[in-house]
Amino acid sequence: MIPTSPAHEVGVAAHLVVRGIGLETELRIDGEDGHHLQRVRRLRLREHLTVADGVGNWRRYIVTGVTSGTLEIAAVAEAHFETLANREVTIAAALSKGTKLENVAMHLTELGVSGIRPLQMARSVVRLDALGAGRLKARLEAAVRAGAMQSRRAWLPTVWHVAGIESLTEIENLLVAAHDGDLSAIDAIEPGSAVTIVSGPEGGIEATERGYFASIGARSWSLGDYVLRAETAPLVATVRALV
């Protein structure tokens, strides 16, 4: 039986997601990744790990050499491809203070989202210039990579640059999480269809923004009986959308 995901492999000590290199028969892992695996995770000779390229391909390896901050590894199986979840879920989340959005992005990755779109909304406390937006994107990309390695995913979610709500104009199957929304709004979306879910800031979504979303055909979706925090709502929405 062909394994469907790195998470299903047994006897594996770690999972690594890399970009820009192929899953060759032999690999050398150094730099920050080598330091983490050798000095922090303390991988030893003959231990197994899986390596993925972030776009679905992954392979099982064994440690064949260890030096300070560096691992030499060799493949012990052919490369496999992990299929995506039945429904692709993208979360469009409002900017928040500190590292909240990075933490949310990491947990969303563990849950199985396909994409994360940071939104500048009317009640977002954080305001970013071009430099700040670039730094945020880099931090979010690091967060989703950490989440993918923790959850042993072969895919990295797509991370967009921060943008305003007008960036969602042409998106099909757009839901807006709102306490007073329709509990069954997601049921109107065909099973298996990709969906994008807007999750607002702590202060909520302003009336003008609600009007805009309604004008472009977005549905207002209630996540339940209670008012959720900005960092909780995206997680609840993802779980409910993927069920």
C-alpha positions in Angstrom: 0.0 0.0 0.0 1.4 3.4 -1.0 1.6 5.9 1.9 -0.7 8.9 1.4 1.0 11.3 3.8 4.2 11.8 5.8 2.0 11.8 8.9 1.1 8.2 8.3 4.7 7.0 8.4 5.7 5.1 11.6 9.1 5.1 13.2 10.0 8.6 12.0 11.9 10.9 14.3 11.3 14.2 12.4 9.7 15.8 9.3 11.5 18.5 7.3 9.9 20.8 4.6 12.4 22.3 2.2 12.2 24.6 -0.8 14.3 24.8 -3.9 15.9 21.4 -3.7 14.7 18.1 -5.1 14.1 15.0 -3.1 17.3 13.4 -4.3 18.7 10.0 -3.2 21.2 11.7 -0.9 20.8 15.0 0.8 22.9 17.2 3.1 21.0 19.1 5.7 22.9 22.0 7.2 22.3 25.6 8.3 19.4 26.3 10.6 17.7 23.0 9.7 20.8 21.0 10.3 21.4 22.8 13.6 17.8 22.1 14.7 17.8 18.4 13.7 21.2 17.6 15.0 21.6 19.9 18.1 18.0 20.4 19.2 16.2 17.3 18.1 19.4 15.2 18.5 18.9 12.9 15.5 21.4 10.1 15.4 22.8 7.6 12.9 20.2 5.2 11.5 17.2 7.3 12.6 14.5 8.0 10.0 12.9 11.2 8.9 10.7 12.4 6.1 11.4 15.3 3.8 8.9 17.2 1.7 9.2 19.9 -0.9 6.2 22.0 0.1 4.2 21.2 -3.0 3.0 17.7 -2.2 6.1 15.5 -2.8 7.8 13.7 0.1 10.2 10.9 0.8 11.5 8.8 3.6 15.2 9.0 4.5 17.7 7.6 7.0 20.5 9.5 8.7 23.9 8.2 7.3 26.2 10.8 8.7 26.3 13.3 11.6 28.6 16.2 12.2 28.1 19.4 14.2 25.0 21.1 12.9 24.9 18.9 9.8 23.1 15.7 8.8 23.8 13.4 5.8 20.7 11.5 4.8 19.9 8.8 2.2 16.5 7.8 0.8 15.1 4.5 1.8 11.9 4.7 -0.3 10.6 6.2 -3.5 9.1 9.7 -3.4 5.3 9.9 -2.9 2.7 12.6 -3.5 0.2 13.8 -0.9 -3.2 14.7 -2.2 -4.9 17.8 -0.8 -7.9 17.6 1.4 -11.3 17.1 -0.2 -12.0 20.9 0.1 -9.4 23.6 -0.2 -9.9 26.2 2.5 -8.3 29.7 2.5 -8.5 31.9 5.5 -8.5 35.7 5.0 -7.7 37.0 8.4 -7.5 40.5 9.7 -4.2 41.9 10.9 -3.6 41.7 14.6 -1.0 43.0 17.1 2.2 41.2 18.0 2.6 37.6 16.8 -1.0 36.6 17.0 -1.4 36.2 13.2 1.8 34.1 12.9 0.5 31.8 15.7 -2.9 31.5 14.0 -1.1 30.8 10.6 0.9 28.0 12.2 -2.2 26.4 13.8 -4.2 26.8 10.6 -1.5 24.9 8.7 -1.7 22.1 11.3 -5.4 21.9 10.6 -5.0 21.7 6.8 -5.7 25.0 5.2 -4.6 25.6 1.7 -4.0 29.4 1.9 -3.7 32.4 4.2 -4.6 35.9 3.1 -3.7 38.7 5.7 -6.3 41.5 5.4 -6.0 45.2 6.3 -9.5 45.9 7.7 -11.1 49.1 9.0 -10.8 48.1 12.7 -7.3 46.5 12.3 -5.1 48.2 14.9 -1.9 47.3 12.9 -1.1 49.5 9.9 1.8 48.3 7.6 3.9 50.1 5.0 5.5 48.2 2.1 8.5 47.2 4.2 6.3 46.0 7.1 4.1 44.0 4.7 7.1 42.2 3.3 8.3 41.4 6.8 4.9 40.1 7.8 4.8 37.8 4.7 8.2 36.4 5.6 7.1 35.7 9.2 3.9 34.1 8.0 5.8 31.9 5.6 8.1 30.8 8.4 5.0 30.1 10.6 3.3 27.9 8.0 6.6 26.0 7.5 6.8 25.3 11.2 3.2 24.2 11.2 3.8 21.9 8.2 6.8 20.3 9.9 4.9 19.9 13.2 1.8 18.3 11.5 4.0 16.4 8.9 2.3 17.9 5.8 3.9 17.7 2.4 2.2 20.9 1.3 2.9 24.5 2.4 -0.2 26.8 2.4 0.0 29.7 0.0 0.7 33.0 1.8 -0.5 36.2 0.2 0.8 39.8 0.7 -1.4 41.8 3.0 -4.2 43.6 1.1 -7.5 45.3 1.6 -10.9 43.6 1.3 -11.2 44.7 -2.3 -8.6 42.0 -3.1 -11.4 39.4 -2.5 -13.7 40.8 -5.2 -13.3 38.1 -7.8 -13.2 35.1 -5.4 -16.0 32.5 -5.6 -17.5 30.9 -2.6 -16.6 33.7 -0.2 -17.9 33.4 3.4 -17.7 36.1 6.1 -17.6 34.8 9.6 -20.1 36.8 11.7 -21.9 36.0 14.9 -25.2 37.0 13.4 -24.7 35.1 10.2 -26.4 32.0 8.8 -25.3 28.8 10.5 -26.0 26.9 7.3 -24.3 29.3 4.8 -21.5 26.8 4.1 -24.1 24.2 3.1 -24.9 26.2 0.0 -21.4 25.6 -1.3 -21.0 22.5 -3.4 -19.1 19.8 -1.4 -15.5 19.7 -2.5 -15.5 23.2 -3.8 -12.8 25.6 -2.6 -13.9 28.2 -0.1 -12.4 31.4 1.2 -13.4 32.5 4.7 -13.0 36.1 6.0 -12.3 36.4 9.7 -12.4 39.9 11.1 -10.4 41.8 13.8 -11.2 42.0 17.5 -13.4 45.1 17.0 -15.5 43.2 14.4 -16.3 44.0 10.8 -17.6 47.5 10.1 -21.0 48.0 8.5 -19.5 49.5 5.4 -17.3 46.4 5.0 -20.3 44.1 5.6 -22.1 46.1 2.8 -19.2 45.6 0.5 -19.1 41.9 1.1 -22.8 41.6 0.5 -22.4 43.5 -2.8 -19.9 41.0 -4.2 -22.0 38.0 -3.2 -20.3 36.9 0.0 -22.4 34.9 2.4 -22.4 35.8 6.2 -21.7 32.6 8.1 -22.2 32.1 11.9 -19.7 29.8 13.6 -21.9 29.1 16.6 -23.7 30.6 19.6 -20.7 32.5 21.1 -18.6 35.5 20.1 -15.1 34.3 19.3 -11.8 36.0 19.6 -10.0 37.0 16.4 -7.4 34.2 16.9 -10.1 31.6 17.7 -12.5 32.2 14.9 -10.2 31.2 12.0 -9.5 27.9 13.7 -13.1 27.1 14.3 -14.0 28.1 10.7 -11.4 25.9 9.3 -12.4 22.8 11.3 -16.1 23.3 10.3 -15.3 23.9 6.7 -13.1 20.8 6.4 -15.6 18.4 8.2 
